[in-house]
Amino acid sequence: MIRRYLIAGLFTLLPLVVTLWILRGIFNALVGIFVEPLTWVALKVGLPTPTFSVLALFSALATLLLLLLVGALMGNFIGRQLLTWMDEVMLHVPVVKGIYGATKQLINAIQSNQVN
């Protein structure tokens, strides 16, 4: 009986834990991207080194802006052509090909499930 409860608890919490773990990794990666540029700008302007809160806020805003720009770009012919070209390039790089291809298939599967 205890074993059944443990397994039920594991299968209940595992999707949540994995989702939070992935989101945390993405968030930390985004914050990490902006550490050096923001620190450099702050030093050039004479401001103190940005705190993690400032980096997190800036990263979130920059990510939203990037998503909006890419989404708007994909709405026109030039954006779709750029995406096709990028797909071709990524699928010809040996190690990147497997990761990019698998990720692309996963995203396409998720999108097709949302449409149905």
Contacts in CASP RR format, 6 or more apart in sequence:
PFRMAT RR
TARGET T0000
AUTHOR 0000-0000-0000
METHOD contacts of the structure
MODEL  1
MIRRYLIAGLFTLLPLVVTLWILRGIFNALVGIFVEPLTWVALKVGLPTP
TFSVLALFSALATLLLLLLVGALMGNFIGRQLLTWMDEVMLHVPVVKGIY
GATKQLINAIQSNQVN
27 56 0 8 1.000
27 59 0 8 1.000
30 59 0 8 1.000
30 60 0 8 1.000
30 62 0 8 1.000
30 63 0 8 1.000
31 52 0 8 1.000
31 55 0 8 1.000
31 56 0 8 1.000
31 59 0 8 1.000
32 55 0 8 1.000
32 59 0 8 1.000
33 59 0 8 1.000
34 55 0 8 1.000
34 58 0 8 1.000
34 59 0 8 1.000
34 62 0 8 1.000
35 55 0 8 1.000
38 50 0 8 1.000
38 54 0 8 1.000
38 55 0 8 1.000
38 58 0 8 1.000
39 49 0 8 1.000
39 50 0 8 1.000
42 48 0 8 1.000
42 49 0 8 1.000
42 50 0 8 1.000
43 49 0 8 1.000
50 58 0 8 1.000
73 79 0 8 1.000
73 82 0 8 1.000
74 80 0 8 1.000
74 83 0 8 1.000
87 104 0 8 1.000
90 96 0 8 1.000
90 97 0 8 1.000
90 100 0 8 1.000
90 101 0 8 1.000
91 97 0 8 1.000
91 100 0 8 1.000
91 101 0 8 1.000
93 100 0 8 1.000
END
